[in-house]
Amino acid sequence: MRGVKRAAIGLSLLLTVACASSTPRQQPTKIPLPTPPRPLDDLVRQLSARDASRRATAAWSLAGAKNADTTVVHALRVALDDPSAPVREAATWALSDVEGGVDRATLMDSPPKVLVQTKPLYPQTAFNKKIEGTVMVEILISELGKVAHAEIRESLPGLDEAALAGVRDWPFEPATRGGKPVACVAYAPAMFRIH
């Protein structure tokens, strides 16, 4: 995955959970974005629909597009200024994930800042089975500084739900572009360690 682009955001979100004795860390399974359900040109046309929910659905669907051309990227950039916040959020998510899209750092002038970073609860079953490692959570931070959407990108079964729950309530100072708050996407590595 695009590690350089992730680091460019300048947002370091690290969760560490400590418990009892040490065991080898497990390797997570990568979870790719689903491919779009319809042809890209149909989804790009839907970005111009009158209904905001149809525009948002189209933008969300474009997130997993492989080899997106300049038409797709341009249409999503236009959607960043849509009057509907859900459409702007979906376009931000899609732009940060389409192959051939844009560097996430170019979607903002200043990155978000986490205000309160809580640790996830280590699931007792996973602890008993000595499951440990890092779950990578991709998060969409809204213009209001709330986690609007979160998905697992690198999974460790038994720890995924705890990782999601650990980041969903984090408050942020939102990212800005042109002096205004904007939605943005970041990665939160949730680390579970048995010490």
Buried (B, 14 or more C-beta within 10 A) or exposed (E): EBEEBBEBBEBEBEBEBEEEEEEEBBEBEEBEBEEBEEEBEEBBEBBEBEEBEBBBBBBBBBBBBEEBEEEBBEBBBEBBEBEBBBBBBBBBBBBBBBEEBBEBBBBBEBBBEBEEBEBBEBBEEBBEEBBBBBBBBBBBBBBEBBBBBBBBBBBBEBBBBBBBBBBBEBBBBBBBBEEEBBBBBBBBBBBBBBE
